[in-house]
């Protein structure tokens, strides 16, 4: 086996994409770049490695896309000067977290493809279990890849299907029949914005509206941030299309209903912001309930219950409410350090933990402490 294939297979076996996607179509023709920026800012917890925005003018020349992406946080990549150069009333944005070996600007999204039928801008959250197989099939038919991410495989298949179909959404539906895995997509064509959710509904995607604009976003907190109202969640396996005529659900194109649905538990217990709601369930309420169930399942005599900030706090509060043991604060968190499990290297994760948390000694010294941590991914913070 070739060395690069070994490297790719090893990479494919690691913890993969958990990103944030955002899209908006403003029917009044207003520039949307600044709105996408604020939406991505609200989704920054979903990825701190890279971010990007691509916009287009639906009334302008077909296929002309302005895009900017880079490594770092939203406020580092997008200066006021950069945002002022991004003109268009339709656009997609993306924030991404890193995986070892793939922290490059080339892997930042959204991806923008120019092909025989026009232009596609694609933002993707999730990963495919058959991505290596689909990639090899494309490579043997002459495809040349610029990135190492699943998203480019998806974009290629949509572009290829579009040559033989009457619309972008039909091309998306045809491509979905080849994809195996968990994903949500926001796709921009010159005159349409399309939202897609995998058949199990594993990855979240919701629809919002503000004035005369429709929004697609990974979490409802992004809608709140830009002053949009929540309309509904995109249903499992559904394709929604936003055009100048409004929003349409292409149910006849959807994959056959398998009767099965699944949700990513990591969203509820850790990854999502507590003020978000997925499929009618409040993330904050889910974490409170998790703490309550833990107190019933594992009662312990103690003087204080504390949580590991930030996402562990709600579960700790639930434990305290159920057990009657007082809830307290044991850690001071540096707000300027991102999530440590998504750092690309173990050494950087350990360094980040040392400056991320500090113990309030007087709050725990000489006391029996129940410490609630909601998600031990690598154990770096727990130590």
Secondary structure, 3 states (H helix, E strand, C coil): CCHHHHHHHHHHCCCCCCCEEEEEEECCCCCCHHHHHHHHHHCHHHCCCEEEEEEECCCCCCCCEEEEEEECCHHHHCCHHHHHCCCCCEEEEEEECCCCCCCCHHHCCCEEEEECCEEEEEEEEEEECCHHHHHHHHHCCCCCCCCCCHHHHHHHHHHHHHCCCCCHHHHHHHHHCCCCEEEEEEEECCCCEEEEECCCCCCCCEEEEECCEEEEECCHHHHHHCCCEEEEECCCCCEEEEECCEEEECHHHCCCCCCCCCCCHHHHHHHCCCCCEECCEEHHHHHHHHHHHHHHHCCCCCCEEEECCCCHHHHHHHHHHHHCCCEECCEEECCCCCCHHHCCCHHHHHHHHHHHEEECHHHHCCCCEEEECCCCCCCCCCC
